[in-house]
Amino acid sequence: MSEQAKKEGKSLTVRELLKSRGKILGLKAVSGSKNLGRRITVSEINRPGLAIAGHMEQFRSERIQIIGQGEYAYCRKEDSRRVMANLQKMFAAPDIPCVIVTGGVKPLPVIKQACARANIPLMITTEDTSAFIREITTYLDDQLAATTYVHGVLVNVYGLGVLIQGDSGVGKSECALELLKRGHILIADDVVEVKRRIGYMLVGNSPKNIKHYMEVRGLGIIDVELLFGIGSIMDQSLIEMHVKLESVVAGTLGTYDRTGLSSAEVHILDVPVSSLRLPVTPGRNLAVLIEVAALNQRLKNQGYFVAKKFNESLIREMSKKQ
């Protein structure tokens, strides 16, 4: 499938992290305020216990370095000259964003000196190490997630995020309107912003300037929230199913799957998504078909493949007769 735009290699500065999450995470700078422009490029963090002990083989310098209770206790117990030598080896890497000491403890002088010599921002947080890592990883994953924009409509049907695509004028918005009337929920119309989150999950939402609006040919722009109520909209949803609406060309109906045994997929940001082609012909209620498809996909997600079960039962019956 074609993707309109793709944003990889996103980053933010340590200053932006401190500004947006400083109060929430009890985070503040101890030294290196002039170097807060260093960039954070990955959502993963690193606890450099082995590196502080002198083992640099697997040191991940591009990550935020977290000094937890274990690392802190080692630095306090070990000879300061040896710790300084190891820290200097660590901090020789040019891409370290910052060092954060957790648990609200006062940074040891050897850590402050090593950070100052390498011009690396040193920060502290009042949060416990595990809680802080969980929160900052979630935040960074959202900010740095690979992002793309696709043309289509994203609707939540029976709790399943369904991305509806098709050629211009095929009836995507009209189909979404019918689903809204039947009690389902709109996330985005026309342009869907898709992010790949931890666990290779796709999360779709609407760009801010068109959020909760729809454009319908002949009607123009409508406000879904005002027309259908607050329960008809969502800010975001997982994308778990893809539906392609296709205008039927004469003589091509036979090319569409009639048994459901085949399983097609599309790839968005390198994540596979179950896909379904629906022919658009006069008299077909596409909204009902998408409802049934969503329910059927939920069964597949739970390990129950109806078409395969039916096919297996037919084969067993034929074998008995033979």
VEXKOL-830841 format. One line per 2 residues: number of its first residue (from 1); their letters; for each residue x, y, z of N, C-alpha, C. Coordinates in Angstrom, 3 decimals, m for minus. Layout:
<sites>
NUM) A) X/Y/Z/X/Y/Z/X/Y/Z | ...
</sites>
This chain:
<sites>
1) MS) 0.843/m1.186/0.000/0.000/0.000/0.000/0.881/1.240/0.000 | 0.400/2.319/m0.580/1.199/3.537/m0.636/1.038/4.327/0.647
3) EQ) 2.128/4.924/1.082/2.119/5.757/2.272/2.481/7.174/1.850 | 1.695/8.159/2.298/1.882/9.523/1.851/3.210/10.092/2.319
5) AK) 3.533/9.906/3.561/4.760/10.465/4.117/5.224/9.583/5.247 | 6.538/9.546/5.438/7.096/8.691/6.463/8.161/9.454/7.228
7) KE) 8.049/9.435/8.561/8.985/10.167/9.394/9.779/9.184/10.244 | 11.021/8.949/9.868/11.913/8.125/10.666/13.002/9.038/11.212
9) GK) 13.791/8.553/12.165/14.905/9.328/12.673/14.491/10.570/13.428 | 13.346/10.556/14.087/12.907/11.703/14.875/13.765/11.826/16.135
11) SL) 13.782/13.024/16.703/14.559/13.236/17.916/13.977/14.395/18.699 | 14.391/14.523/19.954/14.076/15.693/20.766/15.273/16.000/21.639
13) TV) 15.335/17.218/22.139/16.484/17.614/22.947/16.240/17.290/24.419 | 17.319/17.262/25.176/17.210/17.060/26.619/16.415/18.215/27.234
15) RE) 16.582/19.408/26.693/15.824/20.567/27.191/14.320/20.365/27.016 | 13.915/19.813/25.856/12.491/19.555/25.604/11.962/18.491/26.562
17) LL) 12.770/17.473/26.828/12.379/16.447/27.797/12.181/17.064/29.184 | 13.110/17.891/29.587/13.040/18.515/30.907/11.833/19.439/31.015
19) KS) 11.545/20.153/29.952/10.413/21.092/29.962/9.081/20.369/29.999 | 8.951/19.299/29.227/7.655/18.616/29.117/7.395/17.611/30.229
21) RG) 8.454/17.021/30.805/8.271/15.970/31.799/8.986/16.253/33.116 | 9.564/17.432/33.266/10.305/17.750/34.483/9.469/17.653/35.743
23) KI) 8.320/18.325/35.766/7.469/18.326/36.957/6.839/16.960/37.191 | 6.396/16.327/36.113/5.697/15.049/36.240/6.620/13.965/36.798
25) LG) 7.883/13.964/36.359/8.828/12.925/36.766/9.774/13.370/37.874 | 9.554/14.554/38.420/10.442/15.049/39.471/11.867/15.189/38.982
27) LK) 12.010/15.654/37.746/13.301/15.685/37.067/13.856/17.104/37.057 | 15.108/17.264/37.425/15.742/18.584/37.346/17.233/18.440/37.063
29) AV) 17.791/19.494/36.448/19.202/19.482/36.066/20.070/19.868/37.259 | 21.150/19.109/37.432/22.125/19.398/38.484/23.306/20.175/37.918
31) SG) 23.745/19.794/36.725/24.858/20.465/36.056/24.729/20.271/34.555 | 25.488/21.048/33.812/25.471/20.917/32.352/24.307/21.584/31.678
33) SK) 23.752/22.642/32.302/22.587/23.322/31.725/22.876/23.897/30.344 | 24.145/24.230/30.074/24.506/24.792/28.779/24.478/23.736/27.674
35) NL) 24.406/22.479/28.064/24.466/21.390/27.081/23.132/20.653/26.930 | 22.039/21.308/27.305/20.721/20.670/27.214/20.219/20.531/25.782
37) GR) 20.989/21.044/24.833/20.611/20.891/23.429/20.991/19.545/22.849 | 21.643/18.693/23.641/21.967/17.343/23.153/20.689/16.604/22.779
39) RI) 20.781/15.786/21.743/19.576/15.180/21.181/19.389/13.739/21.643 | 18.119/13.410/21.902/17.704/12.047/22.250/17.094/11.440/20.992
41) TV) 17.629/10.313/20.539/17.195/9.738/19.258/16.532/8.370/19.387 | 16.619/7.739/20.565/16.008/6.418/20.760/15.191/6.428/22.046
43) SE) 14.165/5.598/22.094/13.292/5.555/23.270/13.836/4.638/24.367 | 14.754/3.731/24.018/15.303/2.829/25.018/16.280/3.587/25.922
45) IN) 16.416/3.112/27.159/17.379/3.705/28.083/18.455/2.663/28.403 | 19.508/3.092/29.064/20.607/2.184/29.382/21.014/2.344/30.842
47) RP) 21.171/1.205/31.529/21.748/1.202/32.872/23.183/0.700/32.742 | 24.175/1.572/32.879/25.556/1.236/32.514/26.355/0.563/33.619
49) GL) 25.744/m0.407/34.284/26.441/m1.068/35.379/27.742/m1.714/34.954 | 27.700/m2.491/33.859/28.912/m3.162/33.387/29.938/m2.159/32.882
51) AI) 29.480/m1.096/32.228/30.418/m0.097/31.706/31.136/0.619/32.840 | 30.410/0.932/33.923/31.047/1.595/35.070/32.092/0.680/35.692
53) AG) 31.868/m0.638/35.594/32.835/m1.606/36.127/33.978/m1.865/35.165 | 33.940/m1.224/33.980/35.049/m1.334/33.044/34.800/m2.193/31.832
55) HM) 33.608/m2.781/31.716/33.288/m3.644/30.570/32.511/m2.822/29.535 | 33.193/m2.372/28.492/32.611/m1.440/27.532/32.105/m2.118/26.259
57) EQ) 32.178/m3.441/26.179/31.906/m4.129/24.918/30.496/m3.853/24.379 | 29.494/m3.847/25.254/28.106/m3.683/24.810/27.506/m2.367/25.292
59) FR) 28.321/m1.376/25.500/27.840/m0.090/26.004/27.051/0.647/24.918 | 25.802/1.004/25.218/24.925/1.704/24.270/24.934/3.194/24.578
61) SE) 25.844/3.900/23.940/26.060/5.310/24.275/24.955/6.227/23.769 | 24.184/5.792/22.758/23.156/6.671/22.188/21.923/6.801/23.083
63) RI) 21.866/6.022/24.140/20.702/6.025/25.027/20.925/6.929/26.241 | 19.830/7.349/26.860/19.914/8.037/28.143/20.509/7.078/29.167
65) QI) 21.484/7.542/29.927/22.162/6.695/30.909/21.528/6.883/32.285 | 21.038/5.793/32.876/20.355/5.829/34.163/21.267/5.267/35.252
67) IG) 21.580/6.071/36.254/22.339/5.620/37.419/21.339/5.267/38.508 | 21.056/3.979/38.640/20.121/3.508/39.655/20.826/3.178/40.958
69) QG) 20.128/2.524/41.850/20.687/2.215/43.164/21.903/1.289/43.065 | 21.853/0.327/42.127/22.968/m0.597/41.983/24.225/0.110/41.512
71) EY) 24.096/0.928/40.464/25.243/1.672/39.948/25.757/2.674/40.986 | 24.828/3.303/41.689/25.207/4.305/42.693/26.007/3.654/43.825
73) AY) 25.544/2.474/44.282/26.231/1.779/45.371/27.629/1.348/44.933 | 27.777/0.907/43.695/29.085/0.497/43.196/30.040/1.690/43.150
75) CR) 29.571/2.826/42.645/30.426/4.012/42.551/30.848/4.507/43.934 | 29.966/4.364/44.902/30.286/4.829/46.252/31.280/3.893/46.936
77) KE) 31.196/2.593/46.629/32.043/1.601/47.291/33.406/1.463/46.619 | 33.448/1.549/45.297/34.676/1.324/44.540/35.630/2.516/44.660
79) DS) 36.896/2.268/44.380/37.891/3.334/44.398/37.519/4.416/43.390 | 37.497/5.677/43.825/37.015/6.776/42.992/37.866/6.967/41.741
81) RR) 39.163/6.677/41.815/40.016/6.839/40.639/39.649/5.826/39.550 | 39.363/4.617/39.977/38.963/3.612/38.995/37.602/3.960/38.396
83) VM) 36.674/4.404/39.233/35.362/4.798/38.737/35.494/5.954/37.752 | 36.313/6.954/38.083/36.515/8.097/37.189/37.090/7.649/35.844
85) AN) 38.054/6.741/35.884/38.658/6.258/34.640/37.617/5.565/33.759 | 36.766/4.753/34.371/35.730/4.052/33.606/34.670/5.018/33.078
87) LQ) 34.295/5.990/33.907/33.321/6.983/33.461/33.862/7.801/32.294 | 35.114/8.125/32.334/35.710/8.883/31.243/35.714/8.078/29.943
89) KM) 35.935/6.769/30.052/35.849/5.916/28.867/34.423/5.926/28.312 | 33.440/5.820/29.216/32.037/5.860/28.799/31.702/7.166/28.113
91) FA) 32.064/8.263/28.765/31.650/9.583/28.312/32.471/10.099/27.141 | 33.445/9.306/26.683/34.186/9.683/25.482/33.312/9.559/24.238
93) AP) 32.244/8.778/24.344/31.306/8.657/23.219/30.611/9.994/23.001 | 30.503/10.462/21.757/29.964/11.798/21.506/28.444/11.911/21.528
95) DI) 27.744/10.766/21.548/26.291/10.821/21.373/25.493/10.533/22.639 | 26.102/10.582/23.813/25.352/10.378/25.056/24.454/11.590/25.291
97) PC) 23.124/11.396/25.397/22.236/12.550/25.586/22.384/13.190/26.968 | 22.318/12.353/28.024/22.385/12.869/29.382/22.547/11.707/30.355
99) VI) 22.824/12.043/31.607/22.916/11.064/32.686/21.878/11.450/33.735 | 21.110/10.465/34.192/20.062/10.728/35.186/20.276/9.812/36.386
101) VT) 20.351/10.405/37.573/20.472/9.653/38.823/19.078/9.565/39.439 | 18.606/8.352/39.701/17.243/8.146/40.196/17.216/8.046/41.722
103) GG) 15.997/8.023/42.264/15.800/7.815/43.696/15.974/9.043/44.557 | 16.181/10.216/43.954/16.293/11.444/44.725/17.575/11.596/45.516
105) VK) 18.579/10.764/45.234/19.850/10.856/45.967/20.733/11.928/45.345 | 21.657/12.429/46.143/22.591/13.446/45.675/23.685/12.779/44.849
107) PL) 23.950/13.246/43.614/24.993/12.614/42.782/26.355/12.659/43.461 | 27.085/11.579/43.335/28.422/11.522/43.908/29.350/12.496/43.182
109) PV) 30.331/13.037/43.882/31.268/13.974/43.247/31.951/13.409/42.009 | 32.297/12.110/42.047/32.979/11.526/40.901/32.090/11.539/39.661
111) IK) 30.778/11.339/39.833/29.843/11.379/38.698/29.703/12.809/38.181 | 29.592/13.767/39.090/29.473/15.169/38.692/30.717/15.622/37.926
113) QA) 31.877/15.247/38.415/33.116/15.659/37.765/33.246/15.051/36.372 | 32.911/13.766/36.252/33.020/13.094/34.954/32.057/13.714/33.939
115) CA) 30.847/14.030/34.369/29.867/14.655/33.471/30.328/16.055/33.069 | 30.866/16.796/34.027/31.323/18.157/33.742/32.472/18.153/32.735
117) RA) 33.397/17.215/32.869/34.537/17.146/31.946/34.097/16.796/30.529 | 33.045/15.982/30.420/32.573/15.553/29.100/31.454/16.437/28.558
119) NI) 31.075/17.491/29.314/29.990/18.397/28.903/28.671/17.659/28.679 | 28.391/16.716/29.573/27.145/15.943/29.502/26.206/16.418/30.594
121) PL) 24.953/16.722/30.266/23.993/17.152/31.287/23.785/16.061/32.335 | 23.795/16.464/33.600/23.543/15.545/34.708/22.251/15.969/35.382
123) MI) 21.320/15.013/35.530/20.026/15.318/36.133/19.707/14.305/37.224 | 18.792/14.688/38.094/18.312/13.781/39.132/16.793/13.712/39.057
125) TT) 16.243/12.627/39.566/14.799/12.474/39.664/14.441/11.886/41.021 | 13.301/12.290/41.525/12.829/11.757/42.804/12.167/10.401/42.641
127) ED) 11.901/9.995/41.390/11.218/8.726/41.127/12.140/7.540/41.381 | 11.525/6.419/41.778/12.249/5.157/41.881/12.694/4.716/40.489
129) TS) 13.774/3.944/40.428/14.372/3.597/39.136/13.390/2.902/38.200 | 12.731/1.859/38.660/11.838/1.093/37.785/10.664/1.932/37.305
131) AF) 10.079/2.719/38.216/8.945/3.565/37.835/9.384/4.631/36.839 | 10.546/5.209/37.067/11.040/6.256/36.175/11.319/5.699/34.781
133) IR) 11.958/4.534/34.719/12.259/3.926/33.433/10.967/3.635/32.665 | 9.967/3.121/33.355/8.692/2.815/32.709/8.055/4.076/32.122
135) EI) 8.023/5.141/32.907/7.369/6.365/32.468/8.128/7.048/31.332 | 9.441/7.147/31.462/10.205/7.866/30.436/10.263/7.075/29.137
137) TT) 10.284/5.746/29.224/10.281/4.930/28.010/8.973/5.094/27.255 | 7.858/5.113/27.981/6.551/5.310/27.345/6.478/6.667/26.661
139) YL) 6.963/7.695/27.348/6.940/9.047/26.776/7.822/9.132/25.528 | 9.042/8.617/25.615/9.950/8.692/24.481/9.461/7.857/23.305
141) DD) 8.841/6.720/23.607/8.311/5.891/22.525/7.249/6.639/21.741 | 6.408/7.407/22.443/5.376/8.197/21.769/5.996/9.322/20.949
143) QL) 6.996/9.990/21.505/7.598/11.132/20.829/8.479/10.730/19.647 | 9.149/9.594/19.751/10.129/9.200/18.745/9.646/8.085/17.825
145) AA) 8.398/7.665/17.995/7.879/6.551/17.197/7.925/6.876/15.704 | 8.250/5.856/14.905/8.182/6.004/13.448/6.750/6.349/13.063
147) TT) 6.589/7.348/12.193/5.270/7.883/11.871/5.072/7.944/10.367 | 3.856/7.669/9.921/3.503/7.834/8.523/2.080/8.372/8.441
149) YV) 1.746/8.972/7.296/0.394/9.478/7.060/m0.192/8.734/5.867 | m1.385/8.182/6.048/m2.035/7.429/4.975/m3.396/8.040/4.679
151) HG) m3.821/7.885/3.433/m5.121/8.396/3.006/m6.187/7.342/3.295 | m7.202/7.726/4.059/m8.258/6.778/4.394/m9.067/7.254/5.579
153) VL) m9.886/6.353/6.094/m10.748/6.629/7.249/m10.474/5.562/8.303 | m10.302/5.994/9.541/m10.079/5.051/10.643/m11.287/5.062/11.554
155) VN) m11.898/3.876/11.720/m13.110/3.726/12.527/m12.892/2.579/13.508 | m13.414/2.753/14.713/m13.362/1.684/15.701/m14.693/0.941/15.662
157) VY) m14.646/m0.328/15.221/m15.859/m1.135/15.045/m15.815/m2.307/16.018 | m16.738/m2.315/16.977/m16.764/m3.366/18.003/m15.410/m3.499/18.719
159) GL) m14.759/m2.364/18.958/m13.487/m2.387/19.665/m12.286/m2.700/18.802 | m12.481/m2.858/17.490/m11.406/m3.186/16.559/m11.152/m1.986/15.654
161) GV) m9.897/m1.520/15.605/m9.567/m0.404/14.734/m9.512/m0.843/13.284 | m10.372/m0.261/12.429/m10.463/m0.642/11.021/m10.069/0.550/10.155
163) LI) m9.029/0.377/9.355/m8.587/1.409/8.423/m9.232/1.136/7.069 | m10.083/2.067/6.615/m10.798/1.923/5.347/m10.107/2.777/4.300
165) QG) m9.688/2.130/3.201/m9.033/2.843/2.122/m9.718/2.529/0.798 | m9.392/3.294/m0.218/m9.961/3.110/m1.539/m9.708/4.339/m2.378
167) DS) m10.013/4.223/m3.667/m9.819/5.362/m4.559/m10.735/6.517/m4.177 | m10.354/7.722/m4.589/m11.157/8.906/m4.300/m12.549/8.761/m4.900
169) GV) m13.576/9.047/m4.072/m14.956/8.972/m4.538/m15.586/7.606/m4.453 | m14.880/6.606/m3.908/m15.427/5.255/m3.853/m16.465/5.107/m2.749
171) GK) m16.471/6.027/m1.764/m17.500/5.984/m0.718/m16.970/5.684/0.668 | m15.725/6.016/0.940/m15.138/5.738/2.268/m15.845/6.527/3.363
173) SE) m16.026/7.824/3.137/m16.659/8.661/4.163/m18.122/8.293/4.352 | m18.817/7.975/3.263/m20.221/7.565/3.372/m20.350/6.263/4.174
175) CA) m19.408/5.355/3.938/m19.396/4.102/4.697/m19.143/4.383/6.176 | m18.205/5.296/6.464/m17.924/5.659/7.854/m19.132/6.314/8.503
177) LE) m19.866/7.135/7.747/m21.080/7.767/8.292/m22.114/6.715/8.687 | m22.301/5.718/7.853/m23.247/4.646/8.167/m22.805/3.886/9.414
179) LL) m21.500/3.666/9.551/m20.996/2.998/10.752/m21.236/3.865/11.991 | m21.078/5.178/11.854/m21.366/6.079/12.975/m22.832/5.995/13.381
181) KR) m23.726/5.964/12.393/m25.155/5.837/12.688/m25.462/4.536/13.404 | m24.650/3.518/13.178/m24.874/2.209/13.797/m24.151/2.091/15.140
183) GH) m23.595/3.222/15.627/m23.042/3.240/16.982/m21.549/3.051/17.095 | m20.850/3.040/15.974/m19.398/2.864/16.024/m18.702/4.222/16.118
185) IL) m17.384/4.230/16.158/m16.653/5.421/16.590/m15.639/5.843/15.536 | m15.601/7.149/15.262/m14.661/7.714/14.292/m13.387/8.172/14.989
187) IA) m12.256/7.858/14.368/m10.975/8.370/14.845/m10.432/9.421/13.882 | m10.440/9.130/12.590/m9.876/10.069/11.623/m10.532/9.879/10.259
189) DD) m10.702/10.994/9.547/m11.233/10.957/8.195/m10.254/11.621/7.247 | m10.076/11.045/6.083/m9.264/11.565/4.996/m7.773/11.322/5.193
191) VV) m7.195/11.810/6.310/m5.778/11.596/6.588/m5.643/10.945/7.959 | m4.923/9.835/8.036/m4.715/9.122/9.297/m3.226/9.152/9.623
193) EV) m2.908/9.653/10.808/m1.528/9.628/11.285/m1.300/8.306/12.006 | m0.309/7.541/11.548/m0.059/6.210/12.092/1.324/6.191/12.743
195) KR) 1.376/5.691/13.987/2.643/5.546/14.696/2.879/4.075/15.024 | 4.143/3.655/14.902/4.510/2.295/15.298/5.037/2.344/16.728
197) RI) 4.313/1.667/17.627/4.675/1.699/19.034/5.404/0.429/19.436 | 5.900/0.406/20.681/6.605/m0.768/21.201/5.716/m2.008/21.059
199) GY) 6.325/m3.118/20.638/5.559/m4.340/20.401/5.034/m4.431/18.993 | 5.515/m3.551/18.095/5.056/m3.515/16.706/3.536/m3.386/16.627
201) ML) 3.027/m2.457/17.412/1.614/m2.111/17.336/1.465/m0.800/16.586 | 0.416/m0.706/15.787/0.134/0.514/15.046/m0.991/1.279/15.732
203) VG) m0.746/2.547/16.011/m1.742/3.415/16.636/m2.071/4.529/15.650 | m3.348/4.685/15.349/m3.784/5.720/14.416/m4.522/6.829/15.121
205) NS) m4.297/8.055/14.669/m5.056/9.201/15.169/m5.214/10.209/14.049 | m5.912/11.296/14.352/m6.185/12.310/13.346/m5.258/13.499/13.533
207) PK) m4.753/14.096/12.450/m4.030/15.361/12.589/m4.907/16.405/13.288 | m4.289/17.250/14.097/m5.049/18.157/14.964/m6.002/19.070/14.209
209) NI) m5.586/19.568/13.056/m6.422/20.568/12.375/m7.686/19.986/11.745 | m7.772/18.655/11.601/m9.001/18.066/11.032/m9.652/17.077/11.993
211) KH) m9.230/17.078/13.247/m9.748/16.113/14.213/m11.256/16.250/14.372 | m11.969/15.111/14.288/m13.404/15.002/14.508/m14.238/15.662/13.408
213) YM) m13.596/16.024/12.289/m14.334/16.547/11.143/m14.330/15.519/10.024 | m15.395/15.577/9.197/m15.470/14.728/8.015/m15.842/15.571/6.814
215) EV) m15.355/15.143/5.652/m15.727/15.797/4.393/m16.508/14.793/3.562 | m17.764/15.137/3.263/m18.652/14.250/2.510/m19.078/14.962/1.240
217) RG) m18.876/14.300/0.116/m19.229/14.918/m1.165/m20.722/15.272/m1.197 | m21.025/16.510/m1.543/m22.408/16.979/m1.595/m22.863/17.636/m0.305
219) LG) m22.261/17.249/0.823/m22.598/17.856/2.103/m21.546/18.853/2.564 | m20.310/18.586/2.232/m19.224/19.443/2.688/m18.645/18.950/3.999
221) II) m18.160/19.887/4.820/m17.521/19.555/6.088/m18.587/19.431/7.173 | m18.507/18.337/7.952/m19.443/18.162/9.074/m18.634/17.924/10.353
223) DV) m19.218/18.336/11.479/m18.606/18.132/12.795/m19.239/16.890/13.419 | m18.483/15.818/13.467/m19.022/14.536/13.934/m19.429/14.614/15.404
225) EL) m18.639/15.291/16.213/m18.941/15.377/17.641/m20.272/16.081/17.887 | m20.520/17.179/17.165/m21.765/17.923/17.352/m22.977/17.156/16.828
227) LF) m22.794/16.448/15.730/m23.921/15.744/15.113/m24.268/14.441/15.826 | m23.249/13.682/16.224/m23.483/12.337/16.751/m23.195/12.208/18.246
229) GI) m22.606/13.237/18.845/m22.345/13.176/20.286/m20.910/12.799/20.606 | m20.533/13.068/21.854/m19.163/12.832/22.289/m18.777/11.356/22.213
231) GS) m19.774/10.471/22.301/m19.486/9.037/22.260/m19.138/8.519/20.878 | m19.219/9.382/19.863/m18.968/8.948/18.485/m17.533/9.183/18.043
233) IM) m16.700/9.735/18.929/m15.322/10.055/18.544/m14.324/9.466/19.545 | m13.127/9.200/19.040/m12.004/8.769/19.866/m10.762/9.494/19.375
235) DQ) m9.823/9.714/20.283/m8.580/10.382/19.890/m7.658/9.450/19.113 | m7.626/8.175/19.477/m6.736/7.235/18.800/m7.237/5.814/18.971
237) SL) m6.707/4.924/18.149/m7.094/3.513/18.223/m5.992/2.665/17.609 | m5.841/1.442/18.104/m4.982/0.477/17.435/m5.550/0.177/16.048
239) IE) m4.671/m0.056/15.087/m5.100/m0.461/13.742/m4.885/m1.966/13.631 | m5.979/m2.708/13.585/m5.895/m4.170/13.590/m6.467/m4.812/12.333
241) MH) m7.054/m3.985/11.469/m7.647/m4.528/10.248/m7.654/m3.455/9.174 | m7.459/m3.880/7.941/m7.434/m2.971/6.791/m8.486/m3.430/5.788
243) VK) m9.314/m2.486/5.309/m10.338/m2.793/4.314/m10.109/m1.901/3.101 | m10.021/m2.522/1.934/m9.848/m1.775/0.682/m11.162/m1.827/m0.097
245) LE) m11.811/m0.670/m0.283/m13.018/m0.580/m1.089/m12.610/m0.386/m2.545 | m13.145/m1.223/m3.423/m12.750/m1.185/m4.830/m13.963/m1.076/m5.739
247) SV) m13.916/m0.109/m6.652/m14.951/m0.004/m7.677/m14.815/m1.187/m8.621 | m15.942/m1.830/m8.908/m15.905/m3.068/m9.689/m15.872/m2.760/m11.179
249) VA) m14.900/m3.355/m11.841/m14.822/m3.295/m13.295/m15.542/m4.521/m13.852 | m16.250/m4.338/m14.957/m17.033/m5.432/m15.548/m16.181/m6.688/m15.732
251) GT) m16.709/m7.791/m15.231/m16.051/m9.080/m15.409/m14.990/m9.406/m14.374 | m14.853/m8.570/m13.331/m13.794/m8.813/m12.339/m14.327/m9.325/m10.999
253) LG) m15.650/m9.487/m10.872/m16.187/m9.952/m9.592/m15.651/m11.333/m9.220 | m15.335/m12.127/m10.219/m14.831/m13.469/m9.948/m13.459/m13.495/m9.312
255) TY) m12.762/m12.353/m9.304/m11.419/m12.313/m8.720/m11.443/m12.134/m7.203 | m12.620/m11.882/m6.647/m12.692/m11.653/m5.206/m12.904/m12.969/m4.454
257) DR) m12.329/m13.028/m3.269/m12.384/m14.237/m2.443/m13.819/m14.509/m2.001 | m14.267/m15.757/m2.147/m15.622/m16.135/m1.748/m15.635/m17.140/m0.606
259) TG) m14.475/m17.679/m0.259/m14.436/m18.686/0.798/m13.840/m18.151/2.097 | m12.968/m17.146/1.995/m12.317/m16.620/3.195/m11.120/m17.443/3.636
261) LS) m10.684/m18.390/2.802/m9.547/m19.227/3.187/m8.212/m18.496/3.040 | m8.162/m17.578/2.080/m6.911/m16.845/1.878/m6.806/m15.705/2.882
263) SA) m5.597/m15.430/3.327/m5.358/m14.365/4.301/m4.388/m13.357/3.690 | m4.907/m12.188/3.348/m4.072/m11.137/2.764/m3.605/m10.176/3.854
265) EV) m2.501/m9.515/3.581/m1.952/m8.540/4.528/m1.430/m7.330/3.778 | m1.449/m6.181/4.457/m0.724/m5.006/3.994/0.305/m4.671/5.063
267) HI) 1.351/m3.977/4.673/2.393/m3.598/5.618/2.419/m2.081/5.772 | 2.271/m1.628/6.998/2.360/m0.215/7.327/3.497/m0.062/8.326
269) LD) 4.494/0.739/7.970/5.684/0.901/8.818/6.293/m0.460/9.169 | 6.272/m1.363/8.175/6.850/m2.705/8.297/6.078/m3.609/9.269
271) VP) 4.867/m3.218/9.628/4.026/m4.034/10.505/2.902/m4.648/9.660 | 2.742/m5.991/9.656/1.669/m6.596/8.863/0.297/m6.383/9.494
273) VS) m0.680/m6.053/8.642/m2.057/m5.849/9.092/m2.968/m6.680/8.202 | m3.868/m7.437/8.813/m4.810/m8.255/8.056/m5.645/m7.364/7.146
275) SL) m5.781/m7.775/5.866/m6.431/m6.922/4.868/m7.565/m7.660/4.163 | m8.562/m6.873/3.758/m9.748/m7.425/3.092/m10.129/m6.510/1.928
277) RL) m10.406/m7.114/0.757/m10.880/m6.344/m0.401/m12.393/m6.497/m0.498 | m13.090/m5.356/m0.583/m14.543/m5.383/m0.723/m14.946/m4.696/m2.018
279) PV) m15.633/m5.414/m2.923/m16.106/m4.768/m4.152/m17.304/m3.865/m3.868 | m17.295/m2.683/m4.455/m18.389/m1.717/m4.267/m19.330/m1.845/m5.453
281) TP) m20.535/m2.360/m5.203/m21.556/m2.521/m6.240/m22.880/m1.969/m5.721 | m23.799/m1.589/m6.625/m25.094/m1.057/m6.193/m25.846/m2.046/m5.304
283) GR) m26.405/m1.520/m4.205/m27.217/m2.342/m3.321/m26.472/m3.011/m2.184 | m25.147/m2.973/m2.180/m24.383/m3.608/m1.095/m24.318/m2.661/0.097
285) NL) m24.579/m3.189/1.274/m24.454/m2.408/2.503/m23.055/m2.623/3.062 | m22.163/m1.727/2.706/m20.758/m1.895/3.078/m20.545/m1.814/4.577
287) AV) m21.343/m0.982/5.250/m21.193/m0.837/6.701/m21.468/m2.162/7.404 | m22.517/m2.866/6.977/m22.836/m4.158/7.572/m21.723/m5.161/7.289
289) LI) m21.208/m5.151/6.071/m20.124/m6.067/5.724/m18.887/m5.812/6.568 | m18.576/m4.539/6.810/m17.408/m4.219/7.630/m17.656/m4.622/9.080
291) EV) m18.872/m4.467/9.570/m19.202/m4.934/10.924/m18.929/m6.430/11.053 | m19.438/m7.198/10.100/m19.262/m8.650/10.143/m17.777/m9.010/9.997
293) AA) m17.081/m8.294/9.118/m15.653/m8.554/8.937/m14.875/m8.286/10.223 | m15.254/m7.222/10.944/m14.583/m6.894/12.207/m14.821/m7.991/13.249
295) LN) m16.057/m8.471/13.343/m16.360/m9.549/14.280/m15.604/m10.825/13.912 | m15.546/m11.099/12.597/m14.834/m12.287/12.134/m13.336/m12.168/12.428
297) QR) m12.779/m10.964/12.293/m11.366/m10.751/12.583/m11.081/m10.938/14.065 | m12.012/m10.523/14.909/m11.837/m10.740/16.352/m11.786/m12.228/16.667
299) LK) m12.610/m13.022/15.961/m12.543/m14.472/16.145/m11.182/m15.009/15.717 | m10.661/m14.499/14.587/m9.342/m14.935/14.121/m8.263/m14.576/15.131
301) NQ) m8.377/m13.377/15.723/m7.389/m12.950/16.715/m7.393/m13.859/17.935 | m8.540/m14.505/18.182/m8.665/m15.424/19.307/m8.336/m16.869/18.908
303) GY) m7.928/m17.054/17.645/m7.506/m18.377/17.203/m8.585/m19.208/16.534 | m9.741/m18.601/16.250/m10.830/m19.361/15.617/m11.018/m18.864/14.190
305) FV) m10.594/m19.660/13.230/m10.664/m19.310/11.804/m11.850/m20.068/11.213 | m12.978/m19.384/11.022/m14.230/m20.036/10.623/m14.090/m20.764/9.289
307) AK) m13.515/m20.095/8.288/m13.417/m20.702/6.954/m12.579/m21.983/6.988 | m11.484/m21.962/7.738/m10.643/m23.160/7.826/m11.364/m24.286/8.557
309) KF) m12.103/m23.931/9.628/m12.862/m24.952/10.354/m13.893/m25.608/9.432 | m14.590/m24.772/8.650/m15.605/m25.291/7.741/m14.966/m26.173/6.673
311) NE) m13.832/m25.726/6.141/m13.128/m26.495/5.106/m12.653/m27.840/5.650 | m12.130/m27.845/6.867/m11.657/m29.085/7.484/m12.800/m30.064/7.708
313) SL) m13.965/m29.527/8.118/m15.117/m30.418/8.340/m15.595/m31.033/7.028 | m15.566/m30.237/5.931/m15.952/m30.778/4.625/m14.993/m31.882/4.184
315) IR) m13.714/m31.659/4.393/m12.716/m32.662/3.994/m12.913/m33.952/4.786 | m13.221/m33.830/6.090/m13.468/m35.023/6.888/m14.675/m35.804/6.383
317) EM) m15.749/m35.082/6.045/m16.946/m35.748/5.538/m16.680/m36.449/4.200 | m15.923/m35.785/3.327/m15.596/m36.388/2.037/m14.717/m37.622/2.219
319) SK) m13.827/m37.566/3.198/m12.948/m38.726/3.440/m13.743/m39.924/3.931 | m14.759/m39.663/4.778/m15.587/m40.756/5.271/m16.335/m41.439/4.127
321) KQ) m16.858/m40.628/3.185/m17.627/m41.198/2.084/m16.722/m42.007/1.161 | m15.484/m41.532/0.978/m14.566/m42.287/0.129/m14.177/m43.605/0.756
</sites>
